Amino acid sequence: MDWDQIALQWLRDFGDHGIFTTDSELIIRTWNPWMERHSGRAADSVIGRNLVEVYPDIASRGLDRFYRQALSGHPMILAQRLHRYLIPMPPTHPEAGFSHMQQSAQIAPLVKDDQIIGTITVIEDVTERTAQENELRRQITALNTLREINHAILTLDLPECLRRIAHHTASLLQAPIAAVVLREDGELQAKACTCRLEGEAPSEGEACSRLLRVDEEDSVAAWVVRTGQSVLVQDTDEAPEGPLPLAAKTRCIIAAPLVVEDEVLGALVVESPTPRAFDEDDRQLLDALAMEAAIAVQNAKLHSALQTERDLLRTLIDNMPDLIYVKDRESRYLLANVALARWFGVDHPRKLLGKTDFDFYPQELAKRYFNDEQEIIRTGHPLINWEEPSVDAAGNERYLSSTRVPLRDAAGKIIGIVGICRDITEQKEATEKLRRHAAYMDNLNAIIAAATVTTDLRDLLESALDHTLRALDLKQGAIWVAEQPDSPTYMCVTRDFSYEVVSELRLAMTWTIQEEETFIPEPLAIEDWQKVEEPWTPLVPVMESAGARASLAVPIVAHGQHIGGICLASPEPRKWSDEEVTLVQAVGQQIGAAAQRLWLLDETTTLAELLRQLALISDNINHALAREETLTAIGEGALALSKADRLALYTCTADGAIECPWSYNLSSEHIAQITDPRERQRVNRLLWEKTPLLVPDTSQLPESSFISQRAQEEGFRAVAIWPLIYEERLIGAIACYYDAPHECSPAEREVMDAFADQAAIALENSRLYTSLQEANEQLREALKAKDEMVQNVSHELRTPLTMIRGYAELLKDGFLGELSPEQKQAIEVLYYNSERLRFMVDRLIRLQTLDPSTFVKIKLNPAVWLEDALRGWRERIEEAGMTLAVDVPPTLPSIEADPGLLNEVMDNLLDNAIKFSPEGGQIRISAWQEGDELIIAVSDQGIGIPSDKLERIFERFYQVDGSMTRRFGGMGIGLALCKEIIEGHGGRIWAESEEGQGSTFYIALPIAPENA
């Protein structure tokens, strides 16, 4: 039989397919070129051999039965999704991840003359198509799972968020084990685990405790957290030194770090007992999930912290990953958070204050930002979620979603801008990728975009309602949201619904339905209101009046509380699909998140303005020292911050009496009542408490109460009293009165508490300043009297000293007769001491009368002047058993000085050096130039001066200690005179010393101008 002729027609029709034929015994008879090329076997090596012998794999997988069926006359097609391949051949696209070529095989009987003479097999390579189909299915699964994970990220309950992340990650990657591990207090803890291993406990807690060996350094979680890098181990048996898996059965691992702003929070770990169950695409997908999960973990942690300290807005701002700032009209930073400081590469937000974008960004980019901000200031139109290019501190190109709104003062004047920026680089890239593969999510994406770009909640509700109705092909619907947290008033938008109907729906969804007290905690899908059963029958008339037969209602939740709802209706009965319910739920989540963001932005803007005012007012009261000035600054500052209609500043005197030194818009009768000594006991209970007294509505108080009586007489309806406490001592109080009921907001309380602390300090400073002024005046009078006494005593001593010295000199020289040796010695002692006393009196008079305006300054060469000044001292230094070393370059620049006075300074310093130095010591004179000054140093090897006395040795009449005075003598005048002379020349003098090692006195004199 000519088998080649039989196969010829098939070869013509199927040139791109593999074709081979067998006889009835499955002996291969033809083998086309395609089979040779892809199987790697030449035709002559297989023709004549049994097919099952050539490929035993066919029999081992039970595929030989299809050939038996073909020989029985039944053609068969091997489905690729069930059998993968017929003949084991290498895949034509290895990157698709298949171990064999994916095939679609047709096995048919070979008939000649109505007789089955064998089989013919046609094989098509479907590897690429199969890979594309698998990728498509995977993308669809991924999109659905990513949507669920996105819902998990919006969950602020940390345990629930982690549980969902672990569950959906396992579903997305089709993994038996998925776990979330977090680092808390320096230790790793398993927070959530999804375990689907056969034989393992299904309990999440038990699985985590038994499987997660996070306490070991070499565990997967510990390795990822320590390195900050994701890991892919396709077969643990081939990587014995890699990180340890979670479970003993694990063969394949992928793990990614949870990183927020370079901080590794933990790890997301996925494992499988099947080797090579995951590939690099799975690793990249897990990296993306880990980024979103990290943000979710961070947001959940922040939410937990804010629940306990929600009024500490600064803490929230500094822990947000968004870049938050406030700028003035010149685009200078007034407020910045930690994220912005990190963005610019500085270690603290305060280093940004006063600077502009030109200090950090490239010129062109900074100019663009500046122009945008100036346009906002000029027009008052905000920029909402404006996507714009940027660069981080490392110079990397990034994208920001920026919201900038004008910052206005109390008068409505724009004084700057408030901005919130989010780094959306990764989100932008991921969104673009998902958008290409998920066109069916367009409407939801449009709603999400609207939720992130608007600052007007009503605009968001309008847009969200229109997009949702368009997505579900409906015309009736309504959305309502509370205007503020815990607000009883709601903002509502409707389409073909009356507000009365919406009001009934809102009450039904938020609270109860008539007397049934039935709460709606989750979506309510009604297919036909005419067939509805209890407990919803009370709403049937409401829906009939609106012309609705079917409806879908979803609550809007924020912080675990209902803040609004969505209701869509159809005039005809309608079955609501899970996808439609999920879409409306997602819309509700986006609206809830947007409402929270807008509330937070409003609170941030309000607190920023209050903080700005507090900073300005605090600066004013801190600069005020006089009592009247301080009281006025405190009163006006409190009035500006509190927005009170009336205000009083009360203080307590030393004897416990109450005074009102400053008030605004209060009657004298009211102040008299408060300060009346007869009312002291009742007033003290109100004013002198250590915690604020807040009465939002005085009409709610008993009529007999003191505040209620004062309110009726004065005409105010609310009062807030802020105590002024200094060192746990009450020194006063600020009382703010309001003509209408007034509830102090958390921001107002925080700011007024801080202001009260500043005011208390300012009052105490004012008191101390007044006391200090009085003490200074007394001190000035005492110093004046001392100077006058010293001057008078010095002048009065001069005349008798002159007489004593003159007669002593006459006696000493023998002009008044011959003296015995004993008398002559006594006269010489008398003469020496009178001369010394005259020297000290002259010093005192010189010190009192020295006037720099009388200095006779000439241009001096320092080297020449010092040589002349030292001429008389060389012999005296040698007589004292010491040596003199001089290091004065002849090229030093000139100075302008009075040589006689400078000689007096050098005489005093050299006299001290000799007096306080031991025999055999060295005195060193050196000079050099430093900048525009000439430095002269006089060093000795004497007893030195204690470090705590160096600052006082230049004071008048100061002696280091009594014993030194008795040993070396002196009145403490010389160094004081030196200081007066040097400073009179515009110079400086100081000393450095170490006890027992000697002292060095430095003189700095200005260098004379060159043209002088």
DADAFEN-V737019 format. One record per helix or strand of 3 or more residues. SS is the DSSP state (alpha for helix, beta for strand). FROM is the first residue (numbers start at 0). LEN is the number of residues. If there is no record, write none. Layout:
# DADAFEN-V737019
SS;FROM;LEN
SS;FROM;LEN
This chain:
# DADAFEN-V737019
alpha;2;11
beta;17;6
beta;26;5
alpha;32;7
alpha;42;4
alpha;50;4
alpha;55;5
alpha;63;8
beta;75;3
alpha;79;4
alpha;93;3
beta;102;10
beta;114;11
alpha;126;27
alpha;157;16
beta;176;8
beta;186;9
alpha;203;8
alpha;219;8
beta;230;3
alpha;235;3
beta;251;9
beta;262;10
alpha;279;29
alpha;312;7
beta;322;6
beta;332;4
alpha;337;7
alpha;348;4
alpha;356;3
alpha;362;17
beta;382;9
beta;396;12
beta;413;10
alpha;424;13
alpha;438;15
alpha;456;16
beta;475;7
beta;489;6
alpha;498;12
beta;523;3
alpha;528;3
alpha;536;9
beta;549;9
beta;560;10
alpha;577;46
alpha;626;16
beta;645;7
beta;657;7
alpha;667;8
alpha;676;11
beta;692;3
alpha;697;3
alpha;705;9
beta;717;9
beta;728;10
alpha;745;68
alpha;820;29
alpha;851;3
beta;857;3
alpha;861;9
alpha;873;6
beta;882;6
beta;894;3
alpha;898;17
beta;921;9
beta;932;7
alpha;946;3
alpha;961;7
alpha;973;11
beta;987;7
beta;997;10
